[in-house]
Every structure is written in structure tokens, then in C-alpha cells.
Amino acid sequence: MFRRGLFWLLVAAFLWIFISHLNEIEALVETLASGVWGWVLVATLFLILYYVLYTAVYQSAFGLIGIPERVRDLLPVMLASLFVNVAAPTGGASGAALFVDNAARKGHSPARAAVGGLLALVSYYAAFGVILLAGLGYLFVEDDLRLYQVVGSALLMLLTAGMGVLILLGLWLPNQLRGLLAWFQRWVNGLARRFHRPAPLADGWAEEHAAEFAHASEAVIARPGGLVRTLGVAMAAHGASLVGLYLLFLAFHQPVTPGALVAGYTMGFVFWIVSPVPQGIGVVEGVMTLVYTSLGVPSATATVVSLAFRGLVFWLPLAMGFVVLHRVDSFKAATTPEEARGGGKTRLMAAAAALTGGANLLSNLKLPLAEKVALFQQFILRLTGSLNLPVLPKLPLLERFAPLSNGLARLPEQVAVVSRFAAQAAEGGKVFLSPWVG
């Protein structure tokens, strides 16, 4: 009953998204129709391939820790997770809960599945880090490296390193991990008691999951070849996405150098992840447009290509995820006691992700996409005084840290500017920047 209710809640969220953004969808179709349809079609196929390869990253990561899966079985879970991450924007936790729940319903340890999910994300971000270095290097050579690009990239790399440390926590600090899980168990069970519900986490849950977590971490260390394979699949996924973006440039008759292509892609991806706005809506398009324009692409073409690319990678998986949602076991009633026990372990996380994400979604997806891009550019203008953001000059290596440190020293002042601007935007009904100020 709970799972079917959650399913219909997500169906309602999809209908709301579709109806409230019908103008954006129509604009996307018109934008794509103005390009060369042959290139647009091939670009779409490469972006579909990107999501297949992204699924293969999870398949490889789960296989590495002893959870055998097939890409075709995980693909519906992947697409559904992308949809859930939009419907319940909780930093990716809502989508990750589907992978954990899917493994648990098959009798696998949720802790082991959590390590697999972390490993997939770390591999995905680490592979992107190689491409990111190339993009930052190109911006550096072109005298176009901005402070916000450096800070955003550093945040993403810190996030990646933090997830990597979590994977190894069971090996390095097993007692601390066990204590952390024990605290979480007490907190969850205490919360259940307040609502007069039975404790969802049984005695011994913390010890059992700490041991499973440690065993999964040991499997990662013991099989470096499998880790390299996972990284290779992640690199191939990013390659397919880059090809799709390049084909969109061809579709709109705009030549672009490999360096500029990579620079715009990497900055868009960085702010897709680190942006406080769910899925970087409005922010990613603005960043990509700014980067391509600064590198010599005509502003009109840069805007069209950025919107077309983001439209495909956002709306395409959203629609596909909605279509396959009913096929995902997490939204079906348990048919065996094993499924009931496994699914119950992640029910609380899934429910919290869905319910807390609903309000966030409705408060952030209201403006037309073009207006969000314009508002982001106004945000940059308020933050820096111009759209020409601080450039890191060509100086000897050690001297480059001076402007960066000065910029970081101004962060409290810049945060205050962001807060004031977001408050003004909210007063005018432009609420998509609300997460910047909590």
C-alpha cells in the first residue's frame, strides 16, 4: 500500500511538472526543429547511449562488490532514479534509495548496495575529473579561467573525495563506522516511537551493516582491475555525452573547437552537481552560455545549443523515467517475506526523499527556462558588478594563488550579496533561487 501510494505521488508530480512546463517543452521542440534534424536525431541517440553507459557504471560497480546485475535490469532503475531526483530533489539521495532498495528486495545487503552506489558515483565523478582538468586547462590557456569555475570545480572534487573516504571508512575506522550506524539506528527507531510505530531497524542492525560495509570496501581494494573497468565505462559515458553536444553544434551550423566544447561541457556539469538549485535548472544553461560566449561562440547560438542540450538531457530521461516507473520493484508491493524485509530497510529513506522533495520541486520549477537563464545572468551581474567574472591572469604558478585567495576572502561579502538578491527575487515571485539562501 505504501509503495503504491508513493508511486501515485510521483505520478502526480510528473503531471504537475509536465503541465507547468508545457511552454518550455514546446519551446524545446521548436528549438530542435530549427536545427538540422539529422544531426539532432543522432545527437539524441548518443545522449540515450550516455544513459545506457551510465547504467553500465552501476552494473560494473555492483559486480565489483559481489552484487551481480545486468544492464537491462538496472536501466529501468536508473531512469526511474533520474525521474525521482527531479520529483524529489534531495541531492541525489532519493534516486540512490532506489538502487539500494532494488538490491535489498533481491536479498542483498543494503549496506553492500550502498557501497556499490557510492563506488559508481565516485567512478563517474573521477572520470569526469580527467575531462574537467582538460576543460580548466583550456580556459587557463585562453585567459578565460574564472574564479567561480575554480571554486565550483574544487567543490565537486571535494565531494568526490568525501564519497571515496566513505567507501574506505569501514577499513580505516570500523569502530567509528559502527558507532555512527548505531547512532543512526537509535535516531530512526526513536523517531518511529514518537509516531507510535514499531522500530524499523532491529537489534544488531548497526553491527551487521558495519560488517557488510567493511566487506564491500575490502572487495573494492582487492579488485583493482574491476575498478579500472568501472572508471573506463564512466569515461565512455562522458564521451558519448560530449559527442551528443558536439552534434548539436553541427545541427545549428556552428563550428566549435574541441577545447571550447570540453570547457563548456565541464562547467555545465560542475554546476549541475554543485548548484543548490535542483538539477541546476536555469544555472547550468546560464553557465554554459556564458562559457561558450566568452570563448567566441555567438551568444544566440551558444544559448540555443545550451538550451537544446540541457533540454534533451533533462526532459528525455525525465519522460523515460516516468514511463518505466511502474516496472521498478520499489513501487510494487512485496510478494515474498524476503522482499518485505529487504524493502522495509529503505522505506524510510525513500519516503523522506519523496515527501521532502515534493515541496522543494513546487517552489523551484515555476519560471520559463529562458527567464531563469536571464535571472541567473542578473545574479552574476549583482555578484560581480559585470558579466565579465574575475579572470585568473597568466602569472607564475605561486602568484596565481594570490587572486584566488583574495577572491575566497571576499566570499562572505559575496554570500551577503547572494542573500539580498535572492530575497529581492523571491519578493517578485521569482523563487527558483530560494535554495541559495536556505
Residue, then its C-alpha position, 0 to 999 in steps of 0.5 A: m500500500f505504501r509503495r503504491g501510494l508513493f508511486w501515485l505521488l510521483v505520478a502526480a508530480f510528473l503531471w504537475i511538472f509536465i503541465s507547468h512546463l508545457n511552454e518550455i517543452e514546446a519551446l524545446v521542440e521548436t528549438l530542435a526543429s530549427g536545427v538540422w534534424g539529422w544531426v539532432l536525431v543522432a545527437t539524441l541517440f548518443l545522449i540515450l547511449y550516455y544513459v545506457l553507459y551510465t547504467a553500465v557504471y552501476q552494473s560494473a560497480f555492483g559486480l565489483i562488490g559481489i552484487p551481480e546485475r545486468v544492464r537491462d535490469l538496472l536501466p529501468v532503475m536508473l531512469a526511474s532514479l533520474f525521474v525521482n531526483v527531479a520529483a524529489p530533489t534531495g541531492g541525489a539521495s532519493g534516486a540512490a534509495l532506489f538502487v539500494d532498495n532494488a538490491a535489498r528486495k533481491g536479498h542483498s545487503p543494503a549496506r553492500a548496495a550502498v557501497g556499490g552506489l557510492l563506488a559508481l558515483v565516485s567512478y563517474y565523478a573521477a572520470f569526469g575529473v580527467i575531462l574537467l582538468a582538460g576543460l580548466g586547462y583550456l580556459f587557463v590557456e585562453d585567459d578565460l579561467r574564472l574564479y567561480q569555475v575554480v571554486g565550483s570545480a574544487l567543490l565537486m572534487l571535494l565531494t568526490a573525495g568525501m564519497g571515496v573516504l566513505i567507501l574506505l571508512g569501514l577499513w580505516l575506522p570500523n569502530q567509528l563506522r559502527g558507532l555512527l550506524a548505531w547512532f543512526q539506528r537509535w535516531v530512526n527507531g526513536l523517531a518511529r516511537r514518537f509516531h507510535r510505530p514499531a522500530p524499523l531497524a532491529d537489534g544488531w542492525a548497526e553491527e551487521h551493516a558495519a560488517e557488510f560495509a567493511h566487506a564491500s570496501e575490502a572487495v573494492i581494494a582487492r579488485p583493482g582491475g574491476l575498478v579500472r573497468t568501472l572508471g573506463v565505462a564512466m569515461a565512455a559515458h562522458g564521451a558519448s555525452l560530449v559527442g551528443l553536444y558536439l552534434l548539436f553544434l553541427a545541427f545549428h551550423q556552428p563550428v566549435t573547437p574541441g577545447a571550447l566544447v570540453a570547457g563548456y561541457t565541464m562547467g555545465f556539469v560542475f554546476w549541475i552537481v554543485s548548484p543548490v538549485p535542483q538539477g541546476i535548472g536555469v544555472v547550468e544553461g546560464v553557465m554554459t552560455l556564458v562559457y561558450t560566449s566568452l570563448g567566441v561562440p555567438s551568444a544566440t547560438a551558444t544559448v540555443v545549443s545550451l538550451a537544446f542540450r540541457g533540454l534533451v538531457f533533462w526532459l528525455p530521461l525525465a519522460m523515460g523515467f516516468v514511463v518505466l516507473h511502474r516496472v521498478d520493484s520499489f513501487k510494487a508491493a512485496t510478494t515474498p517475506e524476503e522482499a518485505r524485509g529487504g524493502g522495509k530497510t529503505r522505506l524510510m529513506a525513500a519516503a523522506a526523499a519523496l515527501t521532502g522533495g515534493a515541496n522543494l520541486l513546487s517552489n523551484l520549477k515555476l519560471p520559463l527556462a529562458e527567464k531563469v537563464a536571464l535571472f541567473q545572468q542578473f545574479i552574476l551581474r549583482l555578484t560581480g558588478s559585470l558579466n565579465l567574472p574575475v579572470l585568473p591572469k597568466l602569472p607564475l604558478l605561486e602568484r596565481f594563488a594570490p587572486l584566488s585567495n583574495g577572491l575566497a576572502r571576499l566570499p562572505e561579502q559575496v554570500a551577503v550579496v547572494s542573500r539580498f538578491a535572492a530575497q529581492a527575487a523571491e519578493g517578485g515571485k521569482v523563487f527558483l533561487s530560494p535554495w541559495v539562501g536556505 
